[in-house]
Structure formats: structure tokens, C-alpha cells
Amino acid sequence: MRIHIIWVSILLVGALTACGPTTQGNDQQLTLTGSTSVGPFAEQLAERYEEHHRGSKVNIQALGSSAGIQAAAEGTVELGMSSRHLEPDEEEQLQVYEIARDALAIIVHPSNAVTDLSTEQVRRIFTGEIANWREVGGHDAPIDIVTREAGSGTYGAFEELVMDKELPAQSALRQGSNGAVRQIIAGDPDSIGYISLGIVNETVKPISVDHVQASTEAVMSGQYKLVRPFLFVQRKNATLSPLGQEFLSYVLSPEGQQELVQAGLIQGADAQ
């Protein structure tokens, strides 16, 4: 977790634009807490926002979706971050803003010969029913399962989209962030895991699912099914501070959305 602290200013009147003039004003602070998947992208947006406004700081605390939802519901932060859909009781308490959509990428080591798995095969691998790569066309080696911890938005999305209410094998290695999963997969030729498509890099290999490769185009066309929302959540009937409102407006603006699209995400339903 990185606490993002850069001193900048907030423009208190008019619409926020990413490329507007640098301004000065009274120091203000905003903290967002929640999803470790949304966190890196929120930090990127905060950096871009802060480049043009002195006197404010936007802190990002990546503690998991459930933590962000709870903090927003309790009013301890203005905005929480989630990478899973809210439960009915949570929806009763919170205003939801979909800032982007993200695909879950199933990843393996670059040396792995397997290039495609069905959703059913992925589920059976993660439950431990399929335990050797040769059962799905790979090399003769036990499959090392890497998953996320319960309570994370990434795990919640994977559970909903793939696992059909079944639990990962007891032998699965559980990690606290997408970055940690990626690091383990990059160093273990026999491993498999899942992370946000937006943070896939050359150290791992994303495989296609049901013969569809994860991509922005496949998500937007509806062909790729392992898709989840990236959300900001706010306590219902609560009023955002000027900084909170303007940062949210920036994230949903064409400028903010372009930042997210360039980072590998898909435009959110609540984009302006």
C-alpha cells in the first residue's frame, strides 16, 4: 500500500479540467480507501489531478473492497473504492458510481504452453479437481494455484464469475494484492492465477477463456465474460466536500476517463 501525498490546490469554482491552469488555494485533504485493484488507477488519477491544483492532497489507501465499502458506509471516508458489486444491504446505504470496468485475466508463466481454457476448466483447476497441467494440454507438472484472499473485490468477482459458489483448493496460495499474485506467477512456471487486465505485463501470460482473449474490444463487445465493475461509493445522503466532489467529477469527466482507458480499463457507466 502506498500513501499518495502530493501538495496541490483545488479550484473551488467551475468545472475541473485535467489540463487547466495551475491554481493556488487553501490546503485540503481527501482520502479514498478500498480495493487494491482500483487503488493503482485511483493513484494515477490523483497524480494527474494534483499536477494542476496546489493546496490539496489526495490519499489512496488500498485495503480491500470490503474495507472501502465499510468505511464509506460508516462515514469515516468520503469515498470508498470497490471492485465488486455491492450486496443488497450495502446498496441501501451507499450511492454507487461506476468509474470504469475491468476484465479479470487468467494468467500463467510465459513458458507455459497452455493458451486457452474453458471457464469450467478454470473452475476445476482452482477447486483442485484438475491438478496437473497435462490434463489440459500442458506439461507434466502439478498446478500451483494462486488466488486472492476472501473479502477482496478481485476474489469476489472471480467467485461470482467462475467458481459457481465452490471454494478454492486448500492448497491454494492466497495473496493480498494483484501485484503479489502477478509476482508469484512470474516466478513459478507451474502456477496459475488471476489479476486485473489493466496490470498485466510482460512478466506473465494471459490465456484466453472459452476461446476469447481478454481485451478492451472483447469486453466492450460482450464476448469476454470475466468482467467486473470499478466503483467509487459514497454514503447516501452525505455531502461531499468541495475537494471530494471535484475529484469525483474529474474521474468521471472525459479527461479522467481517457486516463483510465489509456491505462487499460473500459469506460465506466457513469462517465460524463
Sequence and secondary structure as in RCSB ss.txt:
>XXXX:A:sequence
MRIHIIWVSILLVGALTACGPTTQGNDQQLTLTGSTSVGPFAEQLAERYEEHHRGSKVNIQALGSSAGIQAAAEG
TVELGMSSRHLEPDEEEQLQVYEIARDALAIIVHPSNAVTDLSTEQVRRIFTGEIANWREVGGHDAPIDIVTREA
GSGTYGAFEELVMDKELPAQSALRQGSNGAVRQIIAGDPDSIGYISLGIVNETVKPISVDHVQASTEAVMSGQYK
LVRPFLFVQRKNATLSPLGQEFLSYVLSPEGQQELVQAGLIQGADAQ
>XXXX:A:secstr
       B    SS   TT   B    EEEEEEE TTHHHHHHHHHHHHHTTB SEEEEEEE  HHHHHHHHHHT
SSSEEEESS   HHHHTTEEEEEEEEEEEEEEE TT    EE HHHHHHHHHTSS BGGGGTS SSB EEEEE T
TSHHHHHHIIIIITT    TT EEESSHHHHHHHHHH TTEEEEEEGGG  TTSEEEEETTB   HHHHHHT   
 EEEEEEEEETT    HHHHHHHHHHHSHHHHHHHHHTT EE TT  
